[in-house]
């Protein structure tokens, strides 16, 4: 689900920069509104809702969009891949972890610094031993997300960062036990503290901060709950989209909380493309209470 051409809408609109009036004039129009209106796609990850509002293309515009996507530069594709990784890890974290769970960092003793291959093997062995420990002690199946970092040049130019692993993990096992099972050094833990608005977004993005340099992504257990996507043909009119773009802070809040009254508005970002008409809007909202009946019909 979602907008397949969102990658082409890279330039974020800043309200104070330019008068938007020219966007909506029939002719000429710098960034005209979509001729066929807009659709909405909603993704739910735990208490977090992400909503995309995107233009509906006719046959000619669809062909133009496909050609533009095929001709994307390598740098644009890298930016897209990174955004996808950040969005995926954030959604997985939000759907599976909360303040009862932990952030775990596995590091090595000072005189025991492995290479990447050895570190990967050590982390896999750690997980295998931890699974056996949990099974022996009647603990539930483990949930985790992790990424291995290190091996890149330090900012000051001297040496390279040591290999280590960052985890998000359920909090069923205490720190002393984790350190004993790790065996190679230190297992530092912190209780997760989700932000009131953005949840676990900051720590999730921090975990893959080095992926831009190394290309490495994150790993996670198979038993994680997947984000839920609402299959919908819900529409937003050109009039509503214009209103949001003209007044992102106020109009977007009013419109989105009217669409989804059981969620509160957190953030709205509006993007435009140098190649395609219309605008692309991403909205983040936060759950007020229990899940609504209509949400149970979403698909994974």
DOFI-114688 format. One record per residue (C-alpha): residue number from 1; x, y, z; residue in one letter. Coordinates in Angstrom, 3 decimals. Layout:
# DOFI-114688
@num: NUM, u: X, v: Y, w: Z, residuo: A $
...
# end
This chain:
# DOFI-114688
@num: 1, u: 0.000, v: 0.000, w: 0.000, residuo: X $
@num: 2, u: 0.953, v: 3.640, w: -0.102, residuo: X $
@num: 3, u: 2.188, v: 5.905, w: -2.829, residuo: X $
@num: 4, u: 4.616, v: 4.176, w: -5.178, residuo: X $
@num: 5, u: 5.961, v: 7.494, w: -6.462, residuo: X $
@num: 6, u: 6.599, v: 9.123, w: -3.087, residuo: X $
@num: 7, u: 10.321, v: 8.826, w: -3.803, residuo: X $
@num: 8, u: 9.944, v: 11.487, w: -6.519, residuo: X $
@num: 9, u: 8.553, v: 14.039, w: -4.061, residuo: X $
@num: 10, u: 11.798, v: 14.915, w: -2.296, residuo: X $
@num: 11, u: 11.607, v: 18.660, w: -1.712, residuo: X $
@num: 12, u: 9.940, v: 19.586, w: 1.551, residuo: X $
@num: 13, u: 7.686, v: 22.603, w: 1.545, residuo: X $
@num: 14, u: 8.475, v: 25.259, w: 4.187, residuo: X $
@num: 15, u: 5.530, v: 27.567, w: 4.803, residuo: X $
@num: 16, u: 7.578, v: 30.723, w: 5.213, residuo: X $
@num: 17, u: 9.556, v: 30.369, w: 1.987, residuo: X $
@num: 18, u: 7.240, v: 31.148, w: -0.927, residuo: X $
@num: 19, u: 3.663, v: 32.243, w: -1.431, residuo: X $
@num: 20, u: 1.740, v: 29.116, w: -2.390, residuo: X $
@num: 21, u: -0.937, v: 30.977, w: -4.321, residuo: X $
@num: 22, u: 0.698, v: 30.248, w: -7.674, residuo: X $
@num: 23, u: 0.570, v: 26.504, w: -7.038, residuo: X $
@num: 24, u: -3.144, v: 26.302, w: -7.542, residuo: X $
@num: 25, u: -3.759, v: 28.559, w: -10.525, residuo: X $
@num: 26, u: -5.155, v: 26.602, w: -13.491, residuo: X $
@num: 27, u: -2.625, v: 28.079, w: -15.951, residuo: X $
@num: 28, u: 0.239, v: 28.528, w: -15.526, residuo: X $
@num: 29, u: 0.894, v: 26.569, w: -12.376, residuo: X $
@num: 30, u: 4.288, v: 25.957, w: -10.814, residuo: X $
@num: 31, u: 3.103, v: 22.887, w: -8.909, residuo: X $
@num: 32, u: -0.547, v: 22.321, w: -9.829, residuo: X $
@num: 33, u: -2.789, v: 20.184, w: -7.664, residuo: X $
@num: 34, u: -3.535, v: 16.660, w: -8.930, residuo: X $
@num: 35, u: -6.253, v: 16.702, w: -11.575, residuo: X $
@num: 36, u: -7.999, v: 13.588, w: -10.215, residuo: X $
@num: 37, u: -7.829, v: 14.370, w: -6.507, residuo: X $
@num: 38, u: -5.975, v: 12.593, w: -3.704, residuo: X $
@num: 39, u: -6.041, v: 9.257, w: -1.890, residuo: X $
@num: 40, u: -5.104, v: 8.341, w: 1.668, residuo: X $
@num: 41, u: -3.146, v: 5.323, w: 2.891, residuo: X $
@num: 42, u: -2.776, v: 4.618, w: 6.610, residuo: X $
@num: 43, u: -0.223, v: 2.455, w: 8.443, residuo: X $
@num: 44, u: -0.637, v: 1.559, w: 12.110, residuo: X $
@num: 45, u: 2.353, v: 0.502, w: 14.222, residuo: X $
@num: 46, u: 1.341, v: 0.124, w: 17.857, residuo: X $
@num: 47, u: 0.150, v: 3.561, w: 19.035, residuo: X $
@num: 48, u: 1.682, v: 5.269, w: 15.988, residuo: X $
@num: 49, u: -0.293, v: 6.115, w: 12.861, residuo: X $
@num: 50, u: 1.343, v: 7.258, w: 9.633, residuo: X $
@num: 51, u: -0.922, v: 8.643, w: 6.934, residuo: X $
@num: 52, u: 0.054, v: 9.374, w: 3.323, residuo: X $
@num: 53, u: -2.026, v: 11.708, w: 1.184, residuo: X $
@num: 54, u: -0.966, v: 11.472, w: -2.440, residuo: X $
@num: 55, u: -2.181, v: 12.523, w: -5.903, residuo: X $
@num: 56, u: -4.145, v: 10.215, w: -8.159, residuo: X $
@num: 57, u: -2.600, v: 10.140, w: -11.632, residuo: X $
@num: 58, u: -4.324, v: 9.737, w: -14.957, residuo: X $
@num: 59, u: -2.833, v: 7.613, w: -17.759, residuo: X $
@num: 60, u: -0.476, v: 10.304, w: -19.075, residuo: X $
@num: 61, u: 0.743, v: 11.323, w: -15.623, residuo: X $
@num: 62, u: 1.225, v: 7.679, w: -14.636, residuo: X $
@num: 63, u: 3.492, v: 7.105, w: -17.653, residuo: X $
@num: 64, u: 5.457, v: 10.239, w: -16.799, residuo: X $
@num: 65, u: 5.854, v: 9.103, w: -13.180, residuo: X $
@num: 66, u: 7.078, v: 5.629, w: -14.206, residuo: X $
@num: 67, u: 9.682, v: 7.130, w: -16.502, residuo: X $
@num: 68, u: 10.868, v: 9.534, w: -13.794, residuo: X $
@num: 69, u: 11.243, v: 6.708, w: -11.292, residuo: X $
@num: 70, u: 13.233, v: 4.586, w: -13.748, residuo: X $
@num: 71, u: 15.610, v: 7.481, w: -14.367, residuo: X $
@num: 72, u: 16.351, v: 8.196, w: -10.721, residuo: X $
@num: 73, u: 19.997, v: 8.814, w: -9.909, residuo: X $
@num: 74, u: 22.029, v: 6.456, w: -7.746, residuo: X $
@num: 75, u: 22.158, v: 9.062, w: -4.977, residuo: X $
@num: 76, u: 18.393, v: 9.464, w: -5.041, residuo: X $
@num: 77, u: 18.008, v: 5.689, w: -4.755, residuo: X $
@num: 78, u: 20.363, v: 5.631, w: -1.756, residuo: X $
@num: 79, u: 18.317, v: 8.333, w: -0.039, residuo: X $
@num: 80, u: 15.154, v: 6.380, w: -0.742, residuo: X $
@num: 81, u: 16.624, v: 3.147, w: 0.650, residuo: X $
@num: 82, u: 17.710, v: 4.909, w: 3.816, residuo: X $
@num: 83, u: 14.284, v: 6.484, w: 4.347, residuo: X $
@num: 84, u: 12.654, v: 3.095, w: 3.858, residuo: X $
@num: 85, u: 15.007, v: 1.505, w: 6.393, residuo: X $
@num: 86, u: 14.316, v: 4.252, w: 8.942, residuo: X $
@num: 87, u: 10.571, v: 3.934, w: 8.430, residuo: X $
@num: 88, u: 10.621, v: 0.145, w: 8.670, residuo: X $
@num: 89, u: 12.692, v: -0.063, w: 11.854, residuo: X $
@num: 90, u: 10.617, v: 2.684, w: 13.490, residuo: X $
@num: 91, u: 7.356, v: 0.931, w: 12.659, residuo: X $
@num: 92, u: 8.631, v: -2.448, w: 13.868, residuo: X $
@num: 93, u: 9.875, v: -0.884, w: 17.106, residuo: X $
@num: 94, u: 6.580, v: 0.925, w: 17.719, residuo: X $
@num: 95, u: 4.525, v: -2.195, w: 17.010, residuo: X $
@num: 96, u: 6.495, v: -4.425, w: 19.396, residuo: X $
@num: 97, u: 8.233, v: -2.503, w: 22.181, residuo: X $
@num: 98, u: 7.280, v: -0.072, w: 24.938, residuo: X $
@num: 99, u: 8.494, v: 1.263, w: 28.268, residuo: X $
@num: 100, u: 8.605, v: -2.261, w: 29.738, residuo: X $
@num: 101, u: 11.333, v: -3.265, w: 27.278, residuo: X $
@num: 102, u: 15.031, v: -2.428, w: 27.007, residuo: X $
@num: 103, u: 17.745, v: -0.969, w: 24.842, residuo: X $
@num: 104, u: 20.804, v: -3.259, w: 24.952, residuo: X $
@num: 105, u: 24.329, v: -2.518, w: 23.742, residuo: X $
@num: 106, u: 26.878, v: -5.345, w: 23.478, residuo: X $
@num: 107, u: 30.515, v: -4.264, w: 23.476, residuo: X $
@num: 108, u: 33.870, v: -6.042, w: 23.663, residuo: X $
@num: 109, u: 36.613, v: -5.983, w: 26.264, residuo: X $
@num: 110, u: 39.395, v: -3.518, w: 25.534, residuo: X $
@num: 111, u: 41.919, v: -6.044, w: 24.204, residuo: X $
@num: 112, u: 39.389, v: -8.180, w: 22.365, residuo: X $
@num: 113, u: 38.391, v: -6.366, w: 19.185, residuo: X $
@num: 114, u: 37.083, v: -8.624, w: 16.385, residuo: X $
@num: 115, u: 36.373, v: -7.990, w: 12.726, residuo: X $
@num: 116, u: 32.870, v: -7.793, w: 11.268, residuo: X $
@num: 117, u: 32.610, v: -11.508, w: 10.493, residuo: X $
@num: 118, u: 33.629, v: -12.497, w: 14.025, residuo: X $
@num: 119, u: 31.236, v: -9.983, w: 15.569, residuo: X $
@num: 120, u: 28.328, v: -11.326, w: 13.514, residuo: X $
@num: 121, u: 29.121, v: -14.849, w: 14.686, residuo: X $
@num: 122, u: 29.410, v: -13.728, w: 18.315, residuo: X $
@num: 123, u: 26.013, v: -12.017, w: 18.159, residuo: X $
@num: 124, u: 24.371, v: -15.103, w: 16.629, residuo: X $
@num: 125, u: 25.924, v: -17.294, w: 19.366, residuo: X $
@num: 126, u: 24.661, v: -14.842, w: 21.998, residuo: X $
@num: 127, u: 21.128, v: -15.094, w: 20.637, residuo: X $
@num: 128, u: 21.277, v: -18.896, w: 20.527, residuo: X $
@num: 129, u: 22.448, v: -19.100, w: 24.148, residuo: X $
@num: 130, u: 19.847, v: -16.553, w: 25.248, residuo: X $
@num: 131, u: 17.060, v: -18.533, w: 23.546, residuo: X $
@num: 132, u: 18.145, v: -21.690, w: 25.346, residuo: X $
@num: 133, u: 18.270, v: -19.861, w: 28.687, residuo: X $
@num: 134, u: 14.772, v: -18.477, w: 28.201, residuo: X $
@num: 135, u: 13.393, v: -21.876, w: 27.235, residuo: X $
@num: 136, u: 14.937, v: -23.542, w: 30.317, residuo: X $
@num: 137, u: 13.406, v: -20.878, w: 32.547, residuo: X $
@num: 138, u: 9.950, v: -20.925, w: 31.002, residuo: X $
@num: 139, u: 10.218, v: -17.423, w: 29.528, residuo: X $
@num: 140, u: 8.220, v: -16.434, w: 26.403, residuo: X $
@num: 141, u: 9.735, v: -16.382, w: 22.952, residuo: X $
@num: 142, u: 12.244, v: -13.554, w: 22.592, residuo: X $
@num: 143, u: 11.546, v: -10.438, w: 20.541, residuo: X $
@num: 144, u: 14.406, v: -8.286, w: 19.296, residuo: X $
@num: 145, u: 15.768, v: -5.923, w: 16.667, residuo: X $
@num: 146, u: 19.516, v: -5.450, w: 16.325, residuo: X $
@num: 147, u: 22.177, v: -3.860, w: 14.181, residuo: X $
@num: 148, u: 25.951, v: -4.315, w: 14.239, residuo: X $
@num: 149, u: 28.048, v: -1.169, w: 13.945, residuo: X $
@num: 150, u: 31.736, v: -0.367, w: 13.759, residuo: X $
@num: 151, u: 34.684, v: -0.587, w: 11.405, residuo: X $
@num: 152, u: 34.418, v: 2.953, w: 10.060, residuo: X $
@num: 153, u: 36.822, v: 5.859, w: 10.491, residuo: X $
@num: 154, u: 36.282, v: 8.045, w: 13.512, residuo: X $
@num: 155, u: 35.380, v: 11.688, w: 12.994, residuo: X $
@num: 156, u: 38.734, v: 12.882, w: 14.279, residuo: X $
@num: 157, u: 40.520, v: 10.699, w: 11.725, residuo: X $
@num: 158, u: 42.343, v: 8.494, w: 14.235, residuo: X $
@num: 159, u: 41.582, v: 4.774, w: 14.036, residuo: X $
@num: 160, u: 38.203, v: 3.181, w: 13.493, residuo: X $
@num: 161, u: 35.158, v: 2.584, w: 15.690, residuo: X $
@num: 162, u: 35.096, v: -0.761, w: 17.493, residuo: X $
@num: 163, u: 32.459, v: -3.282, w: 16.528, residuo: X $
@num: 164, u: 29.412, v: -3.449, w: 18.795, residuo: X $
@num: 165, u: 25.726, v: -4.353, w: 18.591, residuo: X $
@num: 166, u: 22.628, v: -2.293, w: 19.431, residuo: X $
@num: 167, u: 19.423, v: -4.128, w: 20.394, residuo: X $
@num: 168, u: 15.831, v: -3.342, w: 21.141, residuo: X $
@num: 169, u: 14.643, v: -6.322, w: 23.188, residuo: X $
@num: 170, u: 11.835, v: -7.403, w: 25.474, residuo: X $
@num: 171, u: 12.734, v: -6.928, w: 29.118, residuo: X $
@num: 172, u: 12.263, v: -10.492, w: 30.376, residuo: X $
@num: 173, u: 15.981, v: -11.044, w: 31.198, residuo: X $
@num: 174, u: 18.022, v: -8.901, w: 33.619, residuo: X $
@num: 175, u: 21.293, v: -7.163, w: 32.791, residuo: X $
@num: 176, u: 23.528, v: -9.474, w: 34.855, residuo: X $
@num: 177, u: 22.225, v: -12.516, w: 33.019, residuo: X $
@num: 178, u: 22.625, v: -10.847, w: 29.626, residuo: X $
@num: 179, u: 26.224, v: -9.957, w: 30.420, residuo: X $
@num: 180, u: 26.950, v: -13.515, w: 31.587, residuo: X $
@num: 181, u: 25.474, v: -14.937, w: 28.371, residuo: X $
@num: 182, u: 27.351, v: -12.428, w: 26.179, residuo: X $
@num: 183, u: 30.751, v: -13.480, w: 27.603, residuo: X $
@num: 184, u: 32.811, v: -11.160, w: 25.350, residuo: X $
@num: 185, u: 32.588, v: -7.926, w: 27.284, residuo: X $
@num: 186, u: 29.798, v: -5.718, w: 28.525, residuo: X $
@num: 187, u: 26.025, v: -5.798, w: 28.137, residuo: X $
@num: 188, u: 24.696, v: -2.338, w: 28.956, residuo: X $
@num: 189, u: 20.943, v: -1.950, w: 29.261, residuo: X $
@num: 190, u: 18.544, v: 0.991, w: 29.565, residuo: X $
@num: 191, u: 14.801, v: 0.960, w: 30.028, residuo: X $
@num: 192, u: 13.076, v: 2.264, w: 26.924, residuo: X $
@num: 193, u: 11.482, v: 5.683, w: 27.304, residuo: X $
@num: 194, u: 9.169, v: 6.309, w: 24.337, residuo: X $
@num: 195, u: 8.631, v: 9.965, w: 23.480, residuo: X $
@num: 196, u: 5.086, v: 11.192, w: 24.078, residuo: X $
@num: 197, u: 4.737, v: 12.218, w: 20.404, residuo: X $
@num: 198, u: 7.316, v: 10.286, w: 18.391, residuo: X $
@num: 199, u: 7.544, v: 7.090, w: 20.431, residuo: X $
@num: 200, u: 10.682, v: 5.104, w: 19.583, residuo: X $
@num: 201, u: 11.522, v: 6.954, w: 16.368, residuo: X $
@num: 202, u: 14.686, v: 8.622, w: 17.682, residuo: X $
@num: 203, u: 16.300, v: 5.468, w: 19.099, residuo: X $
@num: 204, u: 15.289, v: 3.496, w: 15.990, residuo: X $
@num: 205, u: 16.988, v: 5.957, w: 13.644, residuo: X $
@num: 206, u: 20.008, v: 6.114, w: 15.935, residuo: X $
@num: 207, u: 20.446, v: 2.348, w: 15.653, residuo: X $
@num: 208, u: 21.010, v: 2.550, w: 11.896, residuo: X $
@num: 209, u: 22.901, v: 5.843, w: 11.875, residuo: X $
@num: 210, u: 25.996, v: 4.213, w: 10.351, residuo: X $
@num: 211, u: 24.145, v: 2.450, w: 7.554, residuo: X $
@num: 212, u: 24.716, v: 5.471, w: 5.302, residuo: X $
@num: 213, u: 28.452, v: 4.742, w: 5.381, residuo: X $
@num: 214, u: 28.474, v: 0.935, w: 5.655, residuo: X $
@num: 215, u: 25.317, v: -0.110, w: 3.820, residuo: X $
@num: 216, u: 24.472, v: -2.550, w: 6.619, residuo: X $
@num: 217, u: 20.868, v: -2.839, w: 7.730, residuo: X $
@num: 218, u: 19.164, v: -4.273, w: 10.795, residuo: X $
@num: 219, u: 18.032, v: -7.795, w: 11.731, residuo: X $
@num: 220, u: 14.984, v: -8.804, w: 13.759, residuo: X $
@num: 221, u: 13.216, v: -11.852, w: 15.156, residuo: X $
@num: 222, u: 10.557, v: -13.491, w: 13.004, residuo: X $
@num: 223, u: 7.908, v: -13.275, w: 15.708, residuo: X $
@num: 224, u: 7.640, v: -9.471, w: 15.614, residuo: X $
@num: 225, u: 4.212, v: -8.001, w: 14.979, residuo: X $
@num: 226, u: 4.142, v: -6.354, w: 11.550, residuo: X $
@num: 227, u: 2.697, v: -2.877, w: 10.975, residuo: X $
@num: 228, u: -0.947, v: -2.907, w: 9.931, residuo: X $
@num: 229, u: -2.000, v: -1.283, w: 6.667, residuo: X $
@num: 230, u: -5.536, v: -0.167, w: 6.083, residuo: X $
@num: 231, u: -6.650, v: -1.024, w: 2.566, residuo: X $
@num: 232, u: -8.683, v: 2.035, w: 1.699, residuo: X $
@num: 233, u: -9.933, v: 4.058, w: -1.215, residuo: X $
@num: 234, u: -10.537, v: 7.058, w: 1.035, residuo: X $
@num: 235, u: -10.239, v: 10.314, w: -0.840, residuo: X $
@num: 236, u: -9.175, v: 13.816, w: 0.079, residuo: X $
@num: 237, u: -10.393, v: 16.630, w: -2.137, residuo: X $
@num: 238, u: -8.157, v: 19.155, w: -3.835, residuo: X $
@num: 239, u: -9.737, v: 21.793, w: -1.593, residuo: X $
@num: 240, u: -8.649, v: 19.952, w: 1.568, residuo: X $
@num: 241, u: -5.114, v: 19.392, w: 0.266, residuo: X $
@num: 242, u: -4.801, v: 23.079, w: -0.642, residuo: X $
@num: 243, u: -5.912, v: 24.049, w: 2.847, residuo: X $
@num: 244, u: -3.341, v: 21.755, w: 4.468, residuo: X $
@num: 245, u: -0.510, v: 23.043, w: 2.266, residuo: X $
@num: 246, u: -1.423, v: 26.661, w: 2.985, residuo: X $
@num: 247, u: -1.563, v: 26.163, w: 6.769, residuo: X $
@num: 248, u: 0.381, v: 23.044, w: 7.742, residuo: X $
@num: 249, u: 0.364, v: 23.658, w: 11.488, residuo: X $
@num: 250, u: -3.315, v: 24.424, w: 12.010, residuo: X $
@num: 251, u: -5.329, v: 23.135, w: 9.072, residuo: X $
@num: 252, u: -3.582, v: 19.768, w: 8.979, residuo: X $
@num: 253, u: -4.368, v: 19.153, w: 12.651, residuo: X $
@num: 254, u: -8.027, v: 20.021, w: 12.193, residuo: X $
@num: 255, u: -8.419, v: 17.911, w: 9.053, residuo: X $
@num: 256, u: -6.561, v: 14.830, w: 10.309, residuo: X $
@num: 257, u: -8.243, v: 14.720, w: 13.710, residuo: X $
@num: 258, u: -11.578, v: 14.987, w: 11.924, residuo: X $
@num: 259, u: -10.624, v: 12.012, w: 9.733, residuo: X $
@num: 260, u: -9.291, v: 9.962, w: 12.687, residuo: X $
@num: 261, u: -10.840, v: 11.239, w: 15.947, residuo: X $
@num: 262, u: -9.291, v: 8.481, w: 18.095, residuo: X $
@num: 263, u: -5.802, v: 9.782, w: 17.206, residuo: X $
@num: 264, u: -4.138, v: 13.072, w: 18.034, residuo: X $
@num: 265, u: -2.115, v: 15.045, w: 15.508, residuo: X $
@num: 266, u: 1.689, v: 15.116, w: 15.921, residuo: X $
@num: 267, u: 3.311, v: 16.250, w: 12.663, residuo: X $
@num: 268, u: 2.613, v: 17.035, w: 9.022, residuo: X $
@num: 269, u: 5.156, v: 17.386, w: 6.207, residuo: X $
@num: 270, u: 4.322, v: 18.483, w: 2.666, residuo: X $
@num: 271, u: 6.580, v: 17.606, w: -0.277, residuo: X $
@num: 272, u: 6.594, v: 18.541, w: -3.937, residuo: X $
@num: 273, u: 8.351, v: 17.226, w: -7.021, residuo: X $
@num: 274, u: 10.250, v: 19.000, w: -9.777, residuo: X $
@num: 275, u: 8.936, v: 16.412, w: -12.238, residuo: X $
@num: 276, u: 5.331, v: 15.682, w: -11.266, residuo: X $
@num: 277, u: 2.221, v: 17.693, w: -10.446, residuo: X $
@num: 278, u: 0.596, v: 17.790, w: -7.044, residuo: X $
@num: 279, u: 1.941, v: 17.429, w: -3.524, residuo: X $
@num: 280, u: 2.682, v: 14.474, w: -1.270, residuo: X $
@num: 281, u: 1.753, v: 14.729, w: 2.419, residuo: X $
@num: 282, u: 2.975, v: 12.585, w: 5.327, residuo: X $
@num: 283, u: 1.244, v: 12.854, w: 8.692, residuo: X $
@num: 284, u: 2.166, v: 11.273, w: 12.041, residuo: X $
@num: 285, u: -0.525, v: 10.770, w: 14.680, residuo: X $
@num: 286, u: -0.657, v: 9.118, w: 18.104, residuo: X $
@num: 287, u: -3.340, v: 6.863, w: 19.596, residuo: X $
@num: 288, u: -5.564, v: 8.428, w: 22.247, residuo: X $
@num: 289, u: -7.070, v: 5.224, w: 23.661, residuo: X $
@num: 290, u: -7.992, v: 1.686, w: 22.630, residuo: X $
@num: 291, u: -8.075, v: 0.472, w: 19.041, residuo: X $
@num: 292, u: -11.251, v: 1.235, w: 17.128, residuo: X $
@num: 293, u: -13.380, v: -1.594, w: 15.621, residuo: X $
@num: 294, u: -12.587, v: -0.483, w: 12.057, residuo: X $
@num: 295, u: -8.865, v: -0.880, w: 12.749, residuo: X $
@num: 296, u: -9.248, v: -4.620, w: 13.328, residuo: X $
@num: 297, u: -9.983, v: -5.060, w: 9.632, residuo: X $
@num: 298, u: -6.557, v: -3.826, w: 8.602, residuo: X $
@num: 299, u: -4.249, v: -6.310, w: 6.955, residuo: X $
@num: 300, u: -0.629, v: -7.065, w: 7.783, residuo: X $
# end
